Amino acid sequence: MEPLLKEKTILITGGTSQLGQAFVRKALCHGARVFFTYFRSGEIAQILGKSGARGYVLDLTSVPAMEAFAVSFQKEAEQLDVLIHNAAATADSLIEKMPEEDWDRVVGVNLKAPFYMTKRLLPLLFKKQPSKVFMLVSRAGLSGLYGAANYAASKGGLIAMTKSLAKELGRKKVLVNAINPGFMKAAMTAKLPENVLKKNIQDSPLKTFSDPEEVADFMVYLSSDLMRQVTGQVFHFESRPL
Ligand SMILES: NC(=O)c1ccc[n+]([C@@H]2O[C@H](COP(=O)([O-])OP(=O)(O)OC[C@H]3O[C@@H](n4cnc5c(N)ncnc54)[C@H](OP(=O)(O)O)[C@@H]3O)[C@@H](O)[C@H]2O)c1
């Protein structure tokens, strides 16, 4: 297969997530220079590092940590074609029981970090035309999610931010789009009760989970020069009706 990402520099947050790992491996195979961030999954980060990606440990709730990362990343990478905001936190509970810290952490990782990191890395994104920003979102951001108002609000905010930044940054040829990967078998969904998992599968016309490998292939396509003139969109990788 023709490599699709030759000479592309890509940064993905949460490279250690299920989807992140699949994307990092595929982007490397397609010839990209790949940088990723991670938080707790040091062992997975080491494995990704051995395959040729450069990992940075980074707490996306910490502005000083993001600031220090932005400074050293700009020096090391010198260019950036694609920035992917994939890292996400969850801390589910009903609003009566939700501690304020859980609200702040989830909204911090899922919404404030994409704002802060995009803003700080704009000088690199402006150097390449077109460059691309992707936000990993969720159907929860459109339809809400029982027991996860923090997560749903953060993803809904991210969709609105995607559309706003697409309008602001189009003049500089920065394309900003969102990807809803659908309901994947991953650490995030493994925490859900069995009946919720079953219901999601039952509601799916194909009676299946979304496959992170397939989503990562689509992300490779979107990151490549095959996609050049689409911005402000949400791509739904769903087999369930929205
Ligand atoms: N799974 C699904 O069904 C589903 C559905 C819709 C949308 N999505 C979205 O798709 C994306 C990928 O999902 P996934 O299931 O593959 O994710 P995941 O396995 O739950 O992984 C979460 C990632 O976020 C990182 N992270 C968490 N807290 C962090 C913090 N404070 N600072 C920095 N990094 C932090 C984790 O790093 P460490 O592991 O290194 O700690 C990990 O790489 C997410 O944006 C998610 O919201 C997922």
The ligand as an SDF file (V2000), in Angstrom:
LIG
                    3D

 48 52  0  0  0  0  0  0  0  0999 V2000
  -14.3440    4.1440   23.9650 N   0  0  0  0  0  0  0  0  0  0  0  0
  -15.4640    4.5560   23.3920 C   0  0  0  0  0  0  0  0  0  0  0  0
  -16.4150    3.8030   23.2070 O   0  0  0  0  0  0  0  0  0  0  0  0
  -15.5960    5.9860   22.9310 C   0  0  0  0  0  0  0  0  0  0  0  0
  -16.8370    6.4200   22.4220 C   0  0  0  0  0  0  0  0  0  0  0  0
  -16.9610    7.7360   21.9680 C   0  0  0  0  0  0  0  0  0  0  0  0
  -15.8680    8.5840   22.0220 C   0  0  0  0  0  0  0  0  0  0  0  0
  -14.6690    8.1300   22.5220 N   0  0  0  0  0  0  0  0  0  0  0  0
  -13.5430    9.0720   22.5650 C   0  0  0  0  0  0  0  0  0  0  0  0
  -12.4720    8.5260   21.7900 O   0  0  0  0  0  0  0  0  0  0  0  0
  -11.2170    8.8930   22.4010 C   0  0  0  0  0  0  0  0  0  0  0  0
  -10.3900    7.6330   22.6730 C   0  0  0  0  0  0  0  0  0  0  0  0
  -11.1540    6.7790   23.4910 O   0  0  0  0  0  0  0  0  0  0  0  0
  -10.5080    5.4840   24.1730 P   0  0  0  0  0  0  0  0  0  0  0  0
  -11.6580    4.6640   24.6890 O   0  0  0  0  0  0  0  0  0  0  0  0
   -9.5220    4.8640   23.2400 O   0  0  0  0  0  0  0  0  0  0  0  0
   -9.7640    6.1640   25.4450 O   0  0  0  0  0  0  0  0  0  0  0  0
   -9.2080    5.4370   26.7680 P   0  0  0  0  0  0  0  0  0  0  0  0
   -8.7480    4.0430   26.4190 O   0  0  0  0  0  0  0  0  0  0  0  0
  -10.1830    5.6290   27.8760 O   0  0  0  0  0  0  0  0  0  0  0  0
   -7.8880    6.3100   27.0880 O   0  0  0  0  0  0  0  0  0  0  0  0
   -7.9300    7.5860   27.6210 C   0  0  0  0  0  0  0  0  0  0  0  0
   -6.6210    8.2920   27.2670 C   0  0  0  0  0  0  0  0  0  0  0  0
   -6.5950    9.5710   27.8720 O   0  0  0  0  0  0  0  0  0  0  0  0
   -5.3940    9.7050   28.6260 C   0  0  0  0  0  0  0  0  0  0  0  0
   -5.6480   10.5280   29.8190 N   0  0  0  0  0  0  0  0  0  0  0  0
   -6.5900   10.3530   30.7680 C   0  0  0  0  0  0  0  0  0  0  0  0
   -6.4620   11.2860   31.7410 N   0  0  0  0  0  0  0  0  0  0  0  0
   -5.4170   12.0680   31.3810 C   0  0  0  0  0  0  0  0  0  0  0  0
   -4.7730   13.2060   31.9560 C   0  0  0  0  0  0  0  0  0  0  0  0
   -5.1650   13.7540   33.1320 N   0  0  0  0  0  0  0  0  0  0  0  0
   -3.7190   13.7500   31.3020 N   0  0  0  0  0  0  0  0  0  0  0  0
   -3.3080   13.2210   30.1340 C   0  0  0  0  0  0  0  0  0  0  0  0
   -3.8460   12.1680   29.5400 N   0  0  0  0  0  0  0  0  0  0  0  0
   -4.9090   11.5900   30.1560 C   0  0  0  0  0  0  0  0  0  0  0  0
   -4.9870    8.2900   29.0220 C   0  0  0  0  0  0  0  0  0  0  0  0
   -3.5870    8.2400   29.2710 O   0  0  0  0  0  0  0  0  0  0  0  0
   -2.8970    7.0390   30.1430 P   0  0  0  0  0  0  0  0  0  0  0  0
   -3.5810    5.7580   29.7110 O   0  0  0  0  0  0  0  0  0  0  0  0
   -1.4690    7.0910   29.7420 O   0  0  0  0  0  0  0  0  0  0  0  0
   -3.1410    7.3710   31.5750 O   0  0  0  0  0  0  0  0  0  0  0  0
   -5.3920    7.5250   27.7560 C   0  0  0  0  0  0  0  0  0  0  0  0
   -4.3820    7.5990   26.7800 O   0  0  0  0  0  0  0  0  0  0  0  0
  -11.5750    9.6900   23.6540 C   0  0  0  0  0  0  0  0  0  0  0  0
  -11.5340   11.0640   23.3610 O   0  0  0  0  0  0  0  0  0  0  0  0
  -12.9970    9.2670   23.9540 C   0  0  0  0  0  0  0  0  0  0  0  0
  -13.7240   10.2480   24.6770 O   0  0  0  0  0  0  0  0  0  0  0  0
  -14.5110    6.8580   22.9750 C   0  0  0  0  0  0  0  0  0  0  0  0
  1  2  1  0
  2  3  2  0
  2  4  1  0
  4  5  1  0
  4 48  2  0
  5  6  2  0
  6  7  1  0
  7  8  2  0
  8  9  1  0
  8 48  1  0
  9 10  1  0
  9 46  1  0
 10 11  1  0
 11 12  1  0
 11 44  1  0
 12 13  1  0
 13 14  1  0
 14 15  2  0
 14 16  1  0
 14 17  1  0
 17 18  1  0
 18 19  2  0
 18 20  1  0
 18 21  1  0
 21 22  1  0
 22 23  1  0
 23 24  1  0
 23 42  1  0
 24 25  1  0
 25 26  1  0
 25 36  1  0
 26 27  1  0
 26 35  1  0
 27 28  2  0
 28 29  1  0
 29 30  1  0
 29 35  2  0
 30 31  1  0
 30 32  2  0
 32 33  1  0
 33 34  2  0
 34 35  1  0
 36 37  1  0
 36 42  1  0
 37 38  1  0
 38 39  2  0
 38 40  1  0
 38 41  1  0
 42 43  1  0
 44 45  1  0
 44 46  1  0
 46 47  1  0
M  CHG  2   8   1  16  -1
M  END
$$$$
